[in-house]
Amino acid sequence: MVVGEYTALAMMLPAATFVGYLIGYLLDRAFQTHFFYVVFLLLGIAAGFVQLLRQLQRDTRDDGGG
């Protein structure tokens, strides 16, 4: 794994969290509610962790186990 891939891996979780919050915030403003930001924030965090785990599994599998 090269440095660029590690950098992308380090930015994945915060980016997904921010995008989730942003979508929820914009929906809250559009519909004048106060709960979408929490829902989409949690979805963004979950999506970031899923992508992080997928990448780690892919990298571990590519190592060959030895």
Biopython code that builds the backbone (N, CA, C, O; Angstrom):
import numpy as np
from Bio.PDB.StructureBuilder import StructureBuilder

atoms = [
    (1, "MET", "N", (0.854, -1.178, 0.000)),
    (1, "MET", "CA", (0.000, 0.000, 0.000)),
    (1, "MET", "C", (0.894, 1.233, 0.000)),
    (1, "MET", "O", (1.862, 1.309, 0.757)),
    (2, "VAL", "N", (0.570, 2.177, -0.835)),
    (2, "VAL", "CA", (1.382, 3.385, -0.946)),
    (2, "VAL", "C", (0.826, 4.487, -0.058)),
    (2, "VAL", "O", (-0.268, 4.373, 0.494)),
    (3, "VAL", "N", (1.601, 5.552, 0.066)),
    (3, "VAL", "CA", (1.244, 6.654, 0.971)),
    (3, "VAL", "C", (-0.095, 7.279, 0.591)),
    (3, "VAL", "O", (-0.873, 7.636, 1.475)),
    (4, "GLY", "N", (-0.377, 7.417, -0.683)),
    (4, "GLY", "CA", (-1.638, 8.013, -1.130)),
    (4, "GLY", "C", (-2.843, 7.221, -0.669)),
    (4, "GLY", "O", (-3.875, 7.797, -0.326)),
    (5, "GLU", "N", (-2.717, 5.903, -0.658)),
    (5, "GLU", "CA", (-3.827, 5.067, -0.209)),
    (5, "GLU", "C", (-4.037, 5.211, 1.295)),
    (5, "GLU", "O", (-5.176, 5.199, 1.762)),
    (6, "TYR", "N", (-2.956, 5.347, 2.058)),
    (6, "TYR", "CA", (-3.089, 5.577, 3.503)),
    (6, "TYR", "C", (-3.742, 6.931, 3.780)),
    (6, "TYR", "O", (-4.550, 7.060, 4.700)),
    (7, "THR", "N", (-3.390, 7.929, 2.987)),
    (7, "THR", "CA", (-3.984, 9.251, 3.159)),
    (7, "THR", "C", (-5.482, 9.199, 2.866)),
    (7, "THR", "O", (-6.284, 9.772, 3.602)),
    (8, "ALA", "N", (-5.849, 8.516, 1.800)),
    (8, "ALA", "CA", (-7.264, 8.380, 1.470)),
    (8, "ALA", "C", (-8.001, 7.626, 2.568)),
    (8, "ALA", "O", (-9.143, 7.951, 2.893)),
    (9, "LEU", "N", (-7.357, 6.636, 3.127)),
    (9, "LEU", "CA", (-7.955, 5.861, 4.209)),
    (9, "LEU", "C", (-8.175, 6.733, 5.443)),
    (9, "LEU", "O", (-9.189, 6.599, 6.128)),
    (10, "ALA", "N", (-7.236, 7.618, 5.724)),
    (10, "ALA", "CA", (-7.347, 8.498, 6.893)),
    (10, "ALA", "C", (-8.414, 9.574, 6.705)),
    (10, "ALA", "O", (-8.969, 10.071, 7.685)),
    (11, "MET", "N", (-8.702, 9.934, 5.469)),
    (11, "MET", "CA", (-9.683, 10.979, 5.201)),
    (11, "MET", "C", (-11.100, 10.430, 4.993)),
    (11, "MET", "O", (-12.068, 11.190, 4.991)),
    (12, "MET", "N", (-11.216, 9.130, 4.822)),
    (12, "MET", "CA", (-12.492, 8.519, 4.488)),
    (12, "MET", "C", (-13.546, 8.718, 5.586)),
    (12, "MET", "O", (-14.662, 9.146, 5.292)),
    (13, "LEU", "N", (-13.216, 8.422, 6.810)),
    (13, "LEU", "CA", (-14.182, 8.519, 7.908)),
    (13, "LEU", "C", (-14.629, 9.961, 8.166)),
    (13, "LEU", "O", (-15.833, 10.202, 8.264)),
    (14, "PRO", "N", (-13.722, 10.920, 8.280)),
    (14, "PRO", "CA", (-14.193, 12.298, 8.489)),
    (14, "PRO", "C", (-14.993, 12.845, 7.308)),
    (14, "PRO", "O", (-15.947, 13.599, 7.500)),
    (15, "ALA", "N", (-14.609, 12.468, 6.092)),
    (15, "ALA", "CA", (-15.330, 12.959, 4.915)),
    (15, "ALA", "C", (-16.746, 12.396, 4.882)),
    (15, "ALA", "O", (-17.696, 13.135, 4.621)),
    (16, "ALA", "N", (-16.900, 11.106, 5.142)),
    (16, "ALA", "CA", (-18.225, 10.495, 5.141)),
    (16, "ALA", "C", (-19.096, 11.096, 6.247)),
    (16, "ALA", "O", (-20.291, 11.317, 6.050)),
    (17, "THR", "N", (-18.499, 11.357, 7.398)),
    (17, "THR", "CA", (-19.232, 11.963, 8.509)),
    (17, "THR", "C", (-19.702, 13.364, 8.138)),
    (17, "THR", "O", (-20.852, 13.725, 8.389)),
    (18, "PHE", "N", (-18.818, 14.144, 7.546)),
    (18, "PHE", "CA", (-19.163, 15.516, 7.155)),
    (18, "PHE", "C", (-20.247, 15.529, 6.087)),
    (18, "PHE", "O", (-21.181, 16.327, 6.167)),
    (19, "VAL", "N", (-20.139, 14.663, 5.096)),
    (19, "VAL", "CA", (-21.138, 14.608, 4.027)),
    (19, "VAL", "C", (-22.495, 14.204, 4.593)),
    (19, "VAL", "O", (-23.517, 14.771, 4.210)),
    (20, "GLY", "N", (-22.515, 13.234, 5.497)),
    (20, "GLY", "CA", (-23.769, 12.839, 6.129)),
    (20, "GLY", "C", (-24.400, 13.985, 6.894)),
    (20, "GLY", "O", (-25.604, 14.218, 6.790)),
    (21, "TYR", "N", (-23.590, 14.700, 7.661)),
    (21, "TYR", "CA", (-24.100, 15.848, 8.415)),
    (21, "TYR", "C", (-24.625, 16.920, 7.471)),
    (21, "TYR", "O", (-25.690, 17.494, 7.703)),
    (22, "LEU", "N", (-23.877, 17.188, 6.408)),
    (22, "LEU", "CA", (-24.269, 18.233, 5.464)),
    (22, "LEU", "C", (-25.601, 17.912, 4.802)),
    (22, "LEU", "O", (-26.457, 18.786, 4.674)),
    (23, "ILE", "N", (-25.780, 16.677, 4.383)),
    (23, "ILE", "CA", (-27.047, 16.282, 3.770)),
    (23, "ILE", "C", (-28.193, 16.458, 4.772)),
    (23, "ILE", "O", (-29.242, 17.004, 4.432)),
    (24, "GLY", "N", (-27.989, 15.998, 5.990)),
    (24, "GLY", "CA", (-29.023, 16.153, 7.010)),
    (24, "GLY", "C", (-29.328, 17.601, 7.323)),
    (24, "GLY", "O", (-30.489, 17.971, 7.498)),
    (25, "TYR", "N", (-28.297, 18.422, 7.395)),
    (25, "TYR", "CA", (-28.475, 19.847, 7.670)),
    (25, "TYR", "C", (-29.297, 20.518, 6.569)),
    (25, "TYR", "O", (-30.202, 21.308, 6.838)),
    (26, "LEU", "N", (-28.955, 20.179, 5.318)),
    (26, "LEU", "CA", (-29.687, 20.778, 4.205)),
    (26, "LEU", "C", (-31.141, 20.308, 4.164)),
    (26, "LEU", "O", (-32.037, 21.092, 3.851)),
    (27, "LEU", "N", (-31.379, 19.034, 4.480)),
    (27, "LEU", "CA", (-32.754, 18.542, 4.550)),
    (27, "LEU", "C", (-33.521, 19.211, 5.686)),
    (27, "LEU", "O", (-34.701, 19.532, 5.539)),
    (28, "ASP", "N", (-32.853, 19.421, 6.815)),
    (28, "ASP", "CA", (-33.493, 20.114, 7.935)),
    (28, "ASP", "C", (-33.900, 21.530, 7.539)),
    (28, "ASP", "O", (-34.985, 21.992, 7.893)),
    (29, "ARG", "N", (-33.047, 22.202, 6.821)),
    (29, "ARG", "CA", (-33.384, 23.559, 6.384)),
    (29, "ARG", "C", (-34.510, 23.543, 5.371)),
    (29, "ARG", "O", (-35.384, 24.409, 5.397)),
    (30, "ALA", "N", (-34.495, 22.557, 4.469)),
    (30, "ALA", "CA", (-35.527, 22.500, 3.430)),
    (30, "ALA", "C", (-36.896, 22.179, 4.017)),
    (30, "ALA", "O", (-37.901, 22.758, 3.603)),
    (31, "PHE", "N", (-36.940, 21.262, 4.976)),
    (31, "PHE", "CA", (-38.219, 20.831, 5.547)),
    (31, "PHE", "C", (-38.510, 21.469, 6.907)),
    (31, "PHE", "O", (-39.537, 21.178, 7.520)),
    (32, "GLN", "N", (-37.623, 22.324, 7.373)),
    (32, "GLN", "CA", (-37.748, 23.018, 8.652)),
    (32, "GLN", "C", (-38.016, 22.054, 9.801)),
    (32, "GLN", "O", (-38.971, 22.197, 10.564)),
    (33, "THR", "N", (-37.122, 21.061, 9.888)),
    (33, "THR", "CA", (-37.160, 20.086, 10.973)),
    (33, "THR", "C", (-35.852, 20.183, 11.742)),
    (33, "THR", "O", (-35.008, 21.025, 11.431)),
    (34, "HIS", "N", (-35.676, 19.323, 12.751)),
    (34, "HIS", "CA", (-34.460, 19.361, 13.554)),
    (34, "HIS", "C", (-33.944, 17.971, 13.879)),
    (34, "HIS", "O", (-33.307, 17.787, 14.917)),
    (35, "PHE", "N", (-34.199, 16.984, 13.023)),
    (35, "PHE", "CA", (-33.729, 15.638, 13.337)),
    (35, "PHE", "C", (-32.984, 14.975, 12.191)),
    (35, "PHE", "O", (-32.275, 13.993, 12.415)),
    (36, "PHE", "N", (-33.121, 15.481, 10.968)),
    (36, "PHE", "CA", (-32.447, 14.853, 9.836)),
    (36, "PHE", "C", (-30.928, 14.877, 9.991)),
    (36, "PHE", "O", (-30.247, 13.929, 9.600)),
    (37, "TYR", "N", (-30.398, 15.957, 10.559)),
    (37, "TYR", "CA", (-28.942, 16.039, 10.678)),
    (37, "TYR", "C", (-28.385, 14.928, 11.559)),
    (37, "TYR", "O", (-27.295, 14.422, 11.291)),
    (38, "VAL", "N", (-29.108, 14.540, 12.605)),
    (38, "VAL", "CA", (-28.649, 13.460, 13.481)),
    (38, "VAL", "C", (-28.692, 12.126, 12.742)),
    (38, "VAL", "O", (-27.749, 11.337, 12.811)),
    (39, "VAL", "N", (-29.792, 11.883, 12.037)),
    (39, "VAL", "CA", (-29.946, 10.628, 11.301)),
    (39, "VAL", "C", (-28.846, 10.490, 10.251)),
    (39, "VAL", "O", (-28.193, 9.450, 10.164)),
    (40, "PHE", "N", (-28.643, 11.529, 9.462)),
    (40, "PHE", "CA", (-27.648, 11.446, 8.395)),
    (40, "PHE", "C", (-26.221, 11.511, 8.925)),
    (40, "PHE", "O", (-25.307, 10.974, 8.299)),
    (41, "LEU", "N", (-26.019, 12.150, 10.053)),
    (41, "LEU", "CA", (-24.704, 12.111, 10.692)),
    (41, "LEU", "C", (-24.350, 10.684, 11.077)),
    (41, "LEU", "O", (-23.239, 10.225, 10.814)),
    (42, "LEU", "N", (-25.288, 9.980, 11.700)),
    (42, "LEU", "CA", (-25.052, 8.583, 12.079)),
    (42, "LEU", "C", (-24.870, 7.696, 10.846)),
    (42, "LEU", "O", (-24.029, 6.798, 10.850)),
    (43, "LEU", "N", (-25.647, 7.942, 9.799)),
    (43, "LEU", "CA", (-25.473, 7.178, 8.561)),
    (43, "LEU", "C", (-24.111, 7.444, 7.936)),
    (43, "LEU", "O", (-23.486, 6.525, 7.406)),
    (44, "GLY", "N", (-23.646, 8.682, 7.991)),
    (44, "GLY", "CA", (-22.326, 9.018, 7.465)),
    (44, "GLY", "C", (-21.218, 8.339, 8.243)),
    (44, "GLY", "O", (-20.256, 7.847, 7.652)),
    (45, "ILE", "N", (-21.340, 8.307, 9.560)),
    (45, "ILE", "CA", (-20.348, 7.621, 10.394)),
    (45, "ILE", "C", (-20.336, 6.140, 10.076)),
    (45, "ILE", "O", (-19.271, 5.542, 9.925)),
    (46, "ALA", "N", (-21.523, 5.542, 9.973)),
    (46, "ALA", "CA", (-21.612, 4.117, 9.649)),
    (46, "ALA", "C", (-21.016, 3.830, 8.269)),
    (46, "ALA", "O", (-20.289, 2.851, 8.102)),
    (47, "ALA", "N", (-21.315, 4.664, 7.296)),
    (47, "ALA", "CA", (-20.775, 4.468, 5.948)),
    (47, "ALA", "C", (-19.251, 4.590, 5.948)),
    (47, "ALA", "O", (-18.568, 3.836, 5.255)),
    (48, "GLY", "N", (-18.724, 5.523, 6.713)),
    (48, "GLY", "CA", (-17.269, 5.669, 6.806)),
    (48, "GLY", "C", (-16.610, 4.440, 7.409)),
    (48, "GLY", "O", (-15.578, 3.982, 6.918)),
    (49, "PHE", "N", (-17.200, 3.904, 8.468)),
    (49, "PHE", "CA", (-16.650, 2.697, 9.090)),
    (49, "PHE", "C", (-16.738, 1.490, 8.165)),
    (49, "PHE", "O", (-15.814, 0.678, 8.109)),
    (50, "VAL", "N", (-17.849, 1.371, 7.439)),
    (50, "VAL", "CA", (-17.989, 0.256, 6.504)),
    (50, "VAL", "C", (-16.910, 0.329, 5.428)),
    (50, "VAL", "O", (-16.278, -0.679, 5.112)),
    (51, "GLN", "N", (-16.701, 1.502, 4.872)),
    (51, "GLN", "CA", (-15.669, 1.652, 3.844)),
    (51, "GLN", "C", (-14.271, 1.401, 4.416)),
    (51, "GLN", "O", (-13.423, 0.799, 3.756)),
    (52, "LEU", "N", (-14.041, 1.857, 5.627)),
    (52, "LEU", "CA", (-12.754, 1.635, 6.287)),
    (52, "LEU", "C", (-12.504, 0.143, 6.487)),
    (52, "LEU", "O", (-11.409, -0.345, 6.205)),
    (53, "LEU", "N", (-13.501, -0.577, 6.965)),
    (53, "LEU", "CA", (-13.357, -2.014, 7.174)),
    (53, "LEU", "C", (-13.182, -2.768, 5.866)),
    (53, "LEU", "O", (-12.385, -3.703, 5.790)),
    (54, "ARG", "N", (-13.923, -2.368, 4.831)),
    (54, "ARG", "CA", (-13.764, -3.005, 3.521)),
    (54, "ARG", "C", (-12.339, -2.834, 2.987)),
    (54, "ARG", "O", (-11.742, -3.779, 2.471)),
    (55, "GLN", "N", (-11.809, -1.628, 3.116)),
    (55, "GLN", "CA", (-10.452, -1.381, 2.625)),
    (55, "GLN", "C", (-9.435, -2.183, 3.429)),
    (55, "GLN", "O", (-8.497, -2.741, 2.859)),
    (56, "LEU", "N", (-9.608, -2.246, 4.728)),
    (56, "LEU", "CA", (-8.679, -3.019, 5.554)),
    (56, "LEU", "C", (-8.751, -4.499, 5.234)),
    (56, "LEU", "O", (-7.718, -5.168, 5.190)),
    (57, "GLN", "N", (-9.956, -5.032, 5.009)),
    (57, "GLN", "CA", (-10.090, -6.434, 4.632)),
    (57, "GLN", "C", (-9.439, -6.698, 3.282)),
    (57, "GLN", "O", (-8.792, -7.728, 3.096)),
    (58, "ARG", "N", (-9.605, -5.780, 2.345)),
    (58, "ARG", "CA", (-9.001, -5.927, 1.028)),
    (58, "ARG", "C", (-7.474, -5.924, 1.132)),
    (58, "ARG", "O", (-6.798, -6.707, 0.465)),
    (59, "ASP", "N", (-6.939, -5.036, 1.974)),
    (59, "ASP", "CA", (-5.494, -4.946, 2.121)),
    (59, "ASP", "C", (-4.929, -6.178, 2.825)),
    (59, "ASP", "O", (-3.849, -6.656, 2.478)),
    (60, "THR", "N", (-5.663, -6.691, 3.813)),
    (60, "THR", "CA", (-5.186, -7.879, 4.542)),
    (60, "THR", "C", (-5.227, -9.102, 3.631)),
    (60, "THR", "O", (-4.325, -9.938, 3.673)),
    (61, "ARG", "N", (-6.249, -9.207, 2.822)),
    (61, "ARG", "CA", (-6.369, -10.329, 1.903)),
    (61, "ARG", "C", (-5.265, -10.281, 0.841)),
    (61, "ARG", "O", (-4.748, -11.322, 0.436)),
    (62, "ASP", "N", (-4.906, -9.082, 0.394)),
    (62, "ASP", "CA", (-3.875, -8.935, -0.629)),
    (62, "ASP", "C", (-2.477, -9.242, -0.109)),
    (62, "ASP", "O", (-1.577, -9.518, -0.901)),
    (63, "ASP", "N", (-2.275, -9.198, 1.212)),
    (63, "ASP", "CA", (-0.962, -9.486, 1.782)),
    (63, "ASP", "C", (-0.573, -10.937, 1.638)),
    (63, "ASP", "O", (0.614, -11.256, 1.707)),
    (64, "GLY", "N", (-1.517, -11.822, 1.443)),
    (64, "GLY", "CA", (-1.217, -13.225, 1.264)),
    (64, "GLY", "C", (-1.132, -14.016, 2.541)),
    (64, "GLY", "O", (-0.910, -15.225, 2.491)),
    (65, "GLY", "N", (-1.297, -13.397, 3.669)),
    (65, "GLY", "CA", (-1.319, -14.097, 4.952)),
    (65, "GLY", "C", (0.002, -14.701, 5.359)),
    (65, "GLY", "O", (0.020, -15.650, 6.144)),
    (66, "GLY", "N", (1.082, -14.200, 4.867)),
    (66, "GLY", "CA", (2.328, -14.816, 5.285)),
    (66, "GLY", "C", (3.434, -13.918, 5.184)),
    (66, "GLY", "O", (4.563, -14.292, 5.502)),
]
sb = StructureBuilder()
sb.init_structure("model")
sb.init_model(0)
sb.init_chain("A")
sb.init_seg("    ")
for serial, (resi, resn, name, xyz) in enumerate(atoms, 1):
    if name == "N":
        sb.init_residue(resn, " ", resi, " ")
    sb.init_atom(name, np.array(xyz, "f"), 0.0, 1.0, " ", f" {name:<3s}", serial, name[0])
structure = sb.get_structure()
